[in-house]
């Protein structure tokens, strides 16, 4: 049970490649005051709150904007912050995208745990979901249901035989998300890469930072980290997107074929219904 807010014990830095822009990006995570939440900042900018209200684009990642300032691919670092108990931090980058690292959220979590998490003398508020809220579109569905904690239940169904149908269910109080979810890497089909690059996406993608799926096999020499790594990564993305609620959710996230766009629509729908949620201190997140 987490009752108090957390921040980083000290400033940490890293560098990597932006998945979509292909630029080299430096990133710094710094401690922040209690109640300030998580913000993203570029040099000379005003900063962007990590909030669903600031999501302006969702093609293959979640992009936040505030005025003329934009930062994309925020979901992995936000998932790491959520799992590690970071409620307040400033995430500084020198480009328009968070580095993809190895395609998972584990490198960010490792950095956070290496420097340490400092418990703050400020009560932690949670957002408790009181009534189920769902969004459906073209056979896809995402939902937040009441739950005394945080859990995920995600299913995907690809016609491609390498992935096929996969489902992953986990309650944060029973499953260690650090080891079972955060290491899952992003993925793409080899046949789609050229089209994505023509759209200015995946310019920094490689076998070092994504699972690439060929006609009949995974092309990465090391193979998969989990047999169902694909659906676990969808859970990772959902955790990062749900972190944009601004405070930890007490809810059961359920989804069939989720996407960043649907996840953002889900949070917008939740907060448009005052009867569907409430703020409360304390709560059991495992």
Buried (B, 14 or more C-beta within 10 A) or exposed (E): EBEBBBBBBEEBEBEBBBBBBBBEBEBBBBBBEBEBBBBBBBEEBEBBBBBBBBBBBBBBBBBBBBEEBBBBBBBBBBBBBBBBBBBBBBBBBEBBBBBBBBBBBBBBBBBBBEBEBBBBEBEBBBBBBBEBBBBEEEEBBBBBBBBEBBBBBBBBEBEEEBBEEBEBBBBBEEBEBBEBBBBBBBBBBEEEBEEBBEEEBBBBBBEEBBBBBEEEEBBBEEEBBBEBBBBBBBBBBBBBBBBBBBBBBBBBBBBBBBBBBBBBBBBBBBBEEEEBBEEEEBBBBB
